[in-house]
């Protein structure tokens, strides 16, 4: 039986385009907004001509002709990730994610924000040599005890022309083209929490609930830290190579040198550690790219409490995650609260 990781990448890109054109995205109404660009490229020596289109239907037809060209049909897909530079005022300092940033007054839409930020951070003009495939669901930036602080809008692009080398700004430590198969494999072979293959980013629970006590009552804070333990955020390791990476020469820092502290790193010498809302975006990207959504979400499981303190609670939350993030509850299988609406939308995608 053919594995999902063996599905031709151009078929995944074509399926992604059909899903994004047919399935409406979820919009989160929030005054503070950001947008990111998920940029996909196909590794080919020469790009065939691509005919731009003005309507979603015409875009699908143009993509079909482009992806079925002999130069493209057997190519591998890569997704562009960045590591943010280390800045004391940046809450995402050092994190792995996608190019993007906050909405500015000059932006007329979330798509404008994603394109402007990508141009500023990487020198890529997404209006030239790229096609906008569509938009994934908005993702809420949620902070414990503070609620939703911002809505992030992910926009997906496919490269259709040869581009010059990336030119990273001082906001970016490095940029990496990662093979799409690395993301699909996680859905096929999920990692058991706290197993030998499991990797996570830890965060003190006490520091999140009682941040002020670290200075005002250090002894009490230390006791609470030991008693509550850490939250372990599951990461998706993404292998990278120097051949498909660009490092900021001014910063003179590789991915492994950018870290929040001596105990928290977002990359090693061979892997990027993807987590948080960026991992949620990748999870939906994979679901929307495959002919049938995988049984397990790439983003699973939820954050884990310390295994030696909270084993029972972890078991309950992981069981709930398997039910709530099952195939039947994720897009593109479920596209509406109305079963019949979802059913007929899926038929229209399967039989265009």
Helices and strands as residue ranges (DSSP letters): G 4-6, H 9-22, E 33-43, H 56-67, E 76-84, E 96-97, E 99-102, H 110-122, E 130-135, E 139-143, E 147-159, E 172-179, H 181-188, E 200-204, H 205-209, H 213-216, H 218-228, E 230-234, E 236-239, G 242-244, E 245-247, G 255-257, E 271-274, H 276-289, E 304-305, H 311-324, G 327-329, H 339-350
